[in-house]
């Protein structure tokens, strides 16, 4: 879903960055409802960084650097999605 926003408008448009931030924050919020054991299994120590990312987006979206959002999507999203799929496959 996030790729769709980027493909439609590109990273240079603030509305695209905002849409990506909202989707990312919503995904992290949903993951926060997993059991502590499932989160630990899927994300390990990186959960704190993931949750901090959600907090930064939710509480300071105007100050979120679009380059950091882009780097997160391009470098971390595949691993994050794989971890969520792993939890889902285990019924977590």
C-alpha positions as a Markdown table, in Angstrom:
| # | Residue | x | y | z |
|---|---|---|---|---|
| 1 | Unk | 0.0 | 0.0 | 0.0 |
| 2 | Unk | 2.7 | 2.5 | 0.8 |
| 3 | Unk | 4.4 | 1.9 | -2.5 |
| 4 | Unk | 1.1 | 2.9 | -4.2 |
| 5 | Unk | 1.3 | 6.4 | -2.6 |
| 6 | Unk | 4.8 | 6.9 | -3.7 |
| 7 | Unk | 4.2 | 5.7 | -7.2 |
| 8 | Unk | 1.3 | 8.0 | -7.6 |
| 9 | Unk | 2.9 | 11.2 | -6.4 |
| 10 | Unk | 6.6 | 10.8 | -5.7 |
| 11 | Unk | 8.6 | 11.6 | -2.6 |
| 12 | Unk | 8.8 | 15.3 | -3.5 |
| 13 | Unk | 5.1 | 16.0 | -2.6 |
| 14 | Unk | 4.3 | 16.6 | 1.1 |
| 15 | Unk | 0.9 | 14.9 | 0.7 |
| 16 | Unk | 2.7 | 11.7 | -0.3 |
| 17 | Unk | 5.0 | 11.9 | 2.6 |
| 18 | Unk | 2.1 | 12.5 | 4.9 |
| 19 | Unk | 0.1 | 9.6 | 3.5 |
| 20 | Unk | 3.1 | 7.3 | 3.9 |
| 21 | Unk | 3.6 | 8.5 | 7.5 |
| 22 | Unk | 0.0 | 7.8 | 8.3 |
| 23 | Unk | 0.0 | 4.3 | 6.8 |
| 24 | Unk | 3.3 | 3.5 | 8.6 |
| 25 | Unk | 2.0 | 4.8 | 11.9 |
| 26 | Unk | -1.2 | 2.9 | 11.6 |
| 27 | Unk | 0.7 | -0.3 | 10.8 |
| 28 | Unk | 2.9 | 0.1 | 13.9 |
| 29 | Unk | -0.1 | 0.9 | 16.0 |
| 30 | Unk | -1.8 | -2.3 | 14.9 |
| 31 | Unk | 1.4 | -4.2 | 15.6 |
| 32 | Unk | 1.4 | -2.8 | 19.1 |
| 33 | Unk | -1.7 | -4.8 | 19.8 |
| 34 | Unk | 0.2 | -8.1 | 19.4 |
| 35 | Unk | 1.1 | -9.9 | 22.5 |
| 36 | Unk | 4.4 | -8.9 | 24.1 |
| 37 | Unk | 5.7 | -12.4 | 23.2 |
| 38 | Unk | 4.7 | -12.1 | 19.6 |
| 39 | Unk | 6.3 | -8.6 | 19.3 |
| 40 | Unk | 9.5 | -9.9 | 20.9 |
| 41 | Unk | 9.6 | -12.9 | 18.6 |
| 42 | Unk | 9.0 | -10.8 | 15.5 |
| 43 | Unk | 11.0 | -7.7 | 16.2 |
| 44 | Unk | 13.3 | -8.4 | 19.2 |
| 45 | Unk | 15.1 | -5.3 | 20.5 |
| 46 | Unk | 14.1 | -3.3 | 17.4 |
| 47 | Unk | 10.5 | -2.9 | 18.7 |
| 48 | Unk | 11.5 | 0.1 | 20.8 |
| 49 | Unk | 12.9 | 1.8 | 17.7 |
| 50 | Unk | 9.8 | 0.9 | 15.7 |
| 51 | Unk | 7.5 | 2.2 | 18.4 |
| 52 | Unk | 9.6 | 5.4 | 18.7 |
| 53 | Unk | 9.1 | 5.9 | 15.0 |
| 54 | Unk | 5.3 | 5.7 | 15.4 |
| 55 | Unk | 5.5 | 8.1 | 18.3 |
| 56 | Unk | 7.6 | 10.6 | 16.3 |
| 57 | Unk | 5.1 | 10.4 | 13.4 |
| 58 | Unk | 2.0 | 10.7 | 15.6 |
| 59 | Unk | 3.3 | 13.5 | 17.8 |
| 60 | Unk | 5.5 | 15.5 | 15.4 |
| 61 | Unk | 4.5 | 14.8 | 11.9 |
| 62 | Unk | 5.4 | 18.3 | 10.8 |
| 63 | Unk | 8.9 | 17.7 | 12.0 |
| 64 | Unk | 9.4 | 14.3 | 10.5 |
| 65 | Unk | 12.2 | 14.5 | 8.0 |
| 66 | Unk | 10.9 | 13.2 | 4.6 |
| 67 | Unk | 14.4 | 11.7 | 3.8 |
| 68 | Unk | 14.2 | 9.6 | 7.0 |
| 69 | Unk | 10.7 | 8.4 | 6.1 |
| 70 | Unk | 11.9 | 7.5 | 2.6 |
| 71 | Unk | 15.0 | 5.7 | 4.0 |
| 72 | Unk | 12.8 | 3.8 | 6.4 |
| 73 | Unk | 10.4 | 2.7 | 3.6 |
| 74 | Unk | 13.3 | 1.8 | 1.3 |
| 75 | Unk | 15.5 | 0.1 | 3.8 |
| 76 | Unk | 13.4 | -1.3 | 6.6 |
| 77 | Unk | 9.8 | -1.9 | 5.4 |
| 78 | Unk | 10.5 | -5.3 | 3.7 |
| 79 | Unk | 12.0 | -6.7 | 6.9 |
| 80 | Unk | 9.1 | -5.2 | 9.0 |
| 81 | Unk | 6.5 | -6.7 | 6.7 |
| 82 | Unk | 8.2 | -10.1 | 6.8 |
| 83 | Unk | 8.2 | -10.0 | 10.6 |
| 84 | Unk | 4.5 | -9.3 | 10.6 |
| 85 | Unk | 3.9 | -12.1 | 8.1 |
| 86 | Unk | 5.9 | -14.5 | 10.3 |
| 87 | Unk | 3.7 | -13.6 | 13.3 |
| 88 | Unk | 0.5 | -14.1 | 11.2 |
| 89 | Unk | 1.8 | -17.5 | 9.9 |
| 90 | Unk | 2.3 | -18.6 | 13.5 |
| 91 | Unk | -1.2 | -17.4 | 14.4 |
| 92 | Unk | 0.2 | -14.7 | 16.7 |
